[in-house]
């Protein structure tokens, strides 16, 4: 089953994004990066499709939107096959809140 993608809050402050864009333009002078944006994303692996109540609780726990609505760009996530400490703790919290249908939660960034 495909993971469920939820969109979170902005990943960096405007100051940090400006500094990152400036560093990228200095490192890649042939590219003119005029705009850079980054949001947190959450990947939920579930035992099956989530019902409306479970989806609502998951989005509330993560303070996320229900659907990932961006196109283009790229994702930065933990290496495939690894489980980050954040994921372990978040998954424990989900299970302690009675969301046992969720097998795993992972966090990443979409640029």
C-alpha positions in Angstrom: 0.0 0.0 0.0 1.2 3.5 -0.8 2.0 5.7 2.2 -0.4 8.5 3.0 1.3 11.9 2.5 0.3 14.9 4.7 1.6 18.4 4.4 2.8 20.2 7.5 4.0 23.6 8.4 6.9 25.6 6.7 10.1 23.7 7.4 12.3 26.8 7.6 12.0 30.5 8.5 12.3 33.1 5.7 15.7 34.0 7.0 17.0 30.4 6.7 15.4 30.0 3.2 17.1 33.2 2.0 20.5 32.0 3.4 20.0 28.6 1.7 19.0 30.1 -1.6 22.1 32.5 -1.5 24.4 29.5 -0.7 22.9 27.5 -3.6 23.3 30.4 -6.0 26.9 30.8 -4.9 27.6 27.0 -5.3 25.8 26.8 -8.7 26.4 30.1 -10.5 25.0 28.8 -13.8 21.6 28.3 -12.1 19.6 31.3 -10.9 17.5 30.1 -8.1 15.1 32.9 -7.5 12.6 31.1 -5.3 12.9 28.4 -2.7 10.2 27.0 -0.5 10.1 24.1 1.9 7.4 22.4 4.0 7.4 19.5 6.4 5.7 16.3 5.1 4.5 13.3 7.0 4.4 9.8 5.5 2.0 7.4 7.2 2.1 3.7 6.6 -1.1 2.1 7.6 -2.5 -1.4 7.7 -5.2 -0.3 5.3 -7.1 2.8 4.3 -7.7 5.1 7.2 -11.2 5.9 8.2 -12.3 9.6 8.6 -11.9 9.6 12.4 -8.4 8.1 12.3 -7.4 10.6 9.5 -8.7 13.5 11.6 -6.8 12.4 14.7 -3.6 11.8 12.7 -3.8 15.3 11.2 -4.5 16.8 14.6 -1.5 15.0 16.2 0.8 16.2 13.4 -0.8 19.6 13.0 -0.9 18.9 9.3 -3.3 19.3 6.4 -5.2 16.3 5.2 -3.6 16.0 1.8 -0.2 16.8 0.2 -1.0 19.4 -2.5 2.3 20.4 -4.0 3.8 19.4 -7.3 7.4 19.4 -8.6 10.3 19.8 -6.3 12.0 17.0 -4.4 11.8 15.2 -1.0 14.4 14.9 1.7 13.7 12.0 4.0 15.6 9.5 6.1 17.4 6.8 4.1 15.2 4.0 2.8 15.2 1.1 5.2 16.0 3.2 8.3 13.7 4.3 11.0 14.5 7.6 12.5 14.3 8.3 16.3 11.5 10.8 15.4 9.5 8.1 13.7 9.9 5.7 16.6 8.6 8.2 19.1 5.8 9.5 16.8 4.6 5.9 16.1 4.6 5.2 19.9 2.5 8.3 20.4 0.1 7.3 17.7 -0.3 3.9 19.3 -0.7 5.4 22.8 -3.5 7.5 21.4 -5.3 4.4 20.1 -4.4 4.8 16.4 -3.2 1.2 16.1 -4.1 1.1 12.4 -1.0 3.3 11.7 2.1 1.1 11.4 4.6 3.9 11.1 4.9 7.7 10.8 7.9 9.4 9.2 8.8 13.1 8.7 10.6 14.7 5.8 10.9 18.0 3.9 9.6 18.8 0.4 11.5 21.6 -1.4 
